[in-house]
């Protein structure tokens, strides 16, 4: 089948396995029947508010069942959902909603003060829908979300129908400039997420939406017995593609999405929920989540029963080799750590899998089946050549950035007669065909004519026993143009000095890659775990009393 739409598939699962849990948060358990009916009611409300084909529906929400219900409703109604960084302030929100042409905004009531300040500047928004949020009141200019969905509704199909061409907008790029809306056709996204199949488990892709319901009801794909449905804890924010796309894949397999009860990540709460619910999978974004997880397990060996846990998946940022080794010591035999190389506009660039006794090296990835490394001139980088190039992925990729043909042309390029997504990550191709990720070109530091990728220095620093987290930025230097500054978080450990850390790096990398400045401070990361390099550089400049050029 072509023209996949997630709503068509999930409706079949809801009909075939209505009593199976679809979402859990704390003591709330939402069945597939209720997940479907609540989304129907929200879809009907959005259409009744005057939204048309592919109108944009923004979700300004913490992780909660309402997040995926909002997306499901948009898919049902032929609308385009839009993620929102809930840490944005008023002007940032104004830019995003205006750029996305948002016509409906679903938000947690605690965000009302920020949103009220910009309502008059967004005349295109036709409805505001507030989700209950502790003691925060539902504002009088918004509709109470629960009043819309609580009674549920029967299937909703809009006058224009549904299509694989219907879009999802995933806004990205807040660390290097104004956010960009990546336009994913649902059909392309469904295909790149496996089309309901699983290569590792040798489960074939779906051929029809109805087959998803049959699998959910019988637990079989043809003559094959399927493993139990996945229960995925989304520890990272659903506003990030890692959690979103992982959730879509889990739901397409008839599984259950678990949101943590708290709005801020707490490693103890995460492991409490793994034990309580017997969860078998966790979604994180690299070191920002994995570091406190390992610290807690090391400090409390045997405290939690993690025997159900078979997979922890990450993407979007580097996840260190040492951390993976440490985590595997606490996980049951056969548990896998899946480190995926990709971005909002390039899913499937590569990946690595770590199991006990075979832990993958940091930033070493097997190239995906539709991925390659090209020079900026469009020539393939040969394995073992030592040449640097840009990682690219072809096949099912986005159509471009919303309302930005110039940036689209720079990222989505044609080489060898086919279209590729090239988000800007540099890499070398090892002799065995694996790739060594170097980092994003926009962050490269030019010191005395030598180009240094921050990520490789950061990983060298993180191997020091006192370093909990680190970020490397370039600061102005009269002689070398830029010099390397390390912003290092040591937590409660005894702080090393610059000489010690520089020597540590020199033992692993070329001399010119060693830091020449040191700032001891907590590291600024976005809510999705990624580094906010702009904020960290400003932090370093202020701490050292250096004037930006």
Protein Blocks (a to p, Z undefined) as FASTA:
>chain_A
ZZiafklmmmmmmmmmmmbcfbdchjbccdfklmmmmmmmmmmmmmmnopaehiacdddd
dddfklmmmmmmmmmnopacddddfkbcfklmmmmmmmnopabdcddfklmmmmmmmmmm
mmmbmbdcdddehjbccdfkbccfklmmmnopaddddfklpafkbccdddehklnoccdd
ddddfklmmmmnonopafklopacdfbfklmmmmmmnopghjaccddddddddfbcfkbm
klmmmmmmmmmnopacdddfbfbdcfklmmmmmmmnopabdcdehjllmmmmmmmmmmmg
hkaccklpmbdcdehiacdfklmmmmmmmpcehiacddddddfklghkbccdddehiacc
ehiacddfkbccddfkopacdehklpacddddehjddfbdehilklmmmmmcceehiacd
dehpacdddfkopacdfbjfklpcceehiacdfklmmmmmmmpmklmbdcddddddfklo
pacdddddekjaccddfklmmmmmmmmmcfklpcfbdcdddddddfkopacfklmmmmmm
mmnopacZZ
